[in-house]
Amino acid sequence: QVQLVESGGGLVQPGGSLRLSCAASGSIFSVNAMGWYRQAPGKQRELVATITNGGSTNYADSVKGRFTISRDNAKNTVYLQMNSLKPEDTAVYSCNANVVTRSLISDYWGQGTQVTVSS
């Protein structure tokens, strides 16, 4: 079984910063792409950023220049550094990982962490 555990969410003022972490654990052979998604109240889940195991990144236009995704392959962990946060960044942030186990390749999701940007 594979688990993704997120941490780092919270309440921050506009213009502030937060760093999210997501660690994958369990019967993992390797991890392919990892990413962060978010869902605000009343809205559909949207992609924030993704990163391949080779380090190639992709960002939503709304976060380019403010957010940075990175990963530590040895720890099967993905990070999201969020700077210059805006109220519209308020959402539940969830990590996703495409994981290779002995028997299959599948996408796994974390439980989500709340990020609230408010004064």
Secondary structure, DSSP 8 states (H G I E B T S, - for coil): -EEEEEE--EEE-TT--EEEEEEEEES-SEEEEEEEEEE-TTS--EEEEEE-TT--EEE-GGGTTTEEEEEEGGGTEEEEEE-S--GGG-EEEEEEEEEE-SS-EEEEE---EEEEE--
